[in-house]
Amino acid sequence: VDTLLTDTTVVTGGVPGQVIRNGALALQGNSVVEVGPTQDLVRRYPNFSRVSLPRRAVIPGFINSHTHTTLTVLRGGVEDLGQNIMEVVYGYMVPIIDGMNDDQRRAMASLGCLEAIRSGTTTIVDPMLAVPSYADTMADSGLRLYLCESVSDAKATEIWARGYQYERSLGEASLQQALDLIDRHHNTMNGRVRCLVSAHAPDSCSPWVLDELSDLARSYGLGRTVHLAQSPQEVEQVKIMTQGRTSAQYLDDHGWLGPDVLAAHCHWCDSSDIDLLGRKGITVVHCAASSSRRGYHRLANVPALVDAGVNLALGTDNMSENMFDAMRIGIVVNRGMRGDGYNPTPTEVLSWATMNGARALGRDDLGILDVGKKADLSVLRLDQPHLTPLLDLTSSLVHYAQASDVESVMVDGEWVMRDGEVLTMNEYEVIEHANQATMEAWKSLGKASPGLSVPVDLDL
């Protein structure tokens, strides 16, 4: 249906800081055909179905450039374990996902997609394990997806207890999973579902795995993603593997740095690494909210990365799909790093969550609301106490807006949420199934690892 959204405030995301008061968007099929003043567009599109949105803002849908929807299974279970990321990743994340059955993974992926929609997200990049087992469920959510099977040849379930070991057969099986995902799901749902090639991390991928993945990406014309320098243990293991190379240098040695690469975290990159990433033109995905939950610790040096010329995007990483948190915490911690109280600006941070995410994916048709761009957008209520007074809309969106302000979400020209109701899934059933799957998965993890700390409320 040709639709005209009128009487609203439009944050285009294109021209920095551009806000159109009493604005309108004309939408035809899955694209924006015009943006401008309401009075002009009403005159030009008299036959479009009109939707009046006073006291609302229409913004580009968020692009979550790094998340793991199935890891919602850990929400409330690992945030308070301290700052050893290796314990969280290899003691909890990998074992619990490895031990879950397909129904449980589908339940948690559905929960992640539901939260993403309710948080105003329209596109997610999700590298994870066993993705073919739940990819169809995610596609049914209506979200725009970049799915990736996270490939590794390390014995990941044993790293926390026994250290690093590598086995070629594991890497070959992992590569086959990635190939199956690409063959079945890439460029499906009218292009709404696509795939990337994912190397899990430098410390869990032998050189031959990185080389095979690069060949796979070239043969299918796909972008790539990887966790990079997310812990000091990773950096140390790579030095052992490579006779002293840093994680970034190791990736570069195997052609894994370039404009097509999304590298998440980069907490432990030194100044020479940062210069290298800038020269290679990669995207760094900053997951400030997730990383900050375990207390003050080393974060990516975002000011230096931006100054070096990397493309900076935002992600939620794990246990949350809330991009408002990602923006709000992102601006706070990075102003602390800059130390000037002004930078980054709200306009820049909003771009990290929209336009820069689109650039990372090689998509000039996402991340902004303009002629010829995809109709991926969110409608937010502005008549809220925490958004009053509204002196600077972009500033208020970044500093104060909440996921509960999101009223409607459109992806590829289709409403996936309308007037507060998610249309693509039964919310009650999703939440019930996720609760059940979580209890089952944690109990299985506890039995498999008797000495592991489990949530105190597990039996409630």
ABEGO torsion letter per residue (X at the ends): XBBBBBGBBBBAGBBBGBBBBGBBBBBBEABBABBEBAAAAAAABAABBBBBBBGBBBBBBBBBABBBAAAAAABGAAAAAEABAAAAAAAAAAAAAAABBAAAAAAAAAAAAAAAAAAGBABBBBBBBGAAAAAAAAAAAGBBBBBBBBBBABBAAAAAAAEBBBBAAAAAAAAAAAAAAAAAABGBGGGABBBBBBBABAAABBAAAAAAAAAAAAAAGBBBBBBBGABAAAAAAAAAAAGGBBAAAAAAAAGABEAABBBBGGAABBAAAAAAAAAAGBBBBBBAAAAAAAEBBBBBBAAAAAAAGBBBBBBAGBGBABAAAAAAAAAAAAAAAAGAGAOBBAAAAAAAABAAAAAAAGBAABGBBBBGBBBBBBBBBABBAAAOBBABAAAAAAAABBAAABABBBBGGBBABBGGBBAABBAAAAAAAAAAAAAAAAAAAAAABAABBBBAAAAX
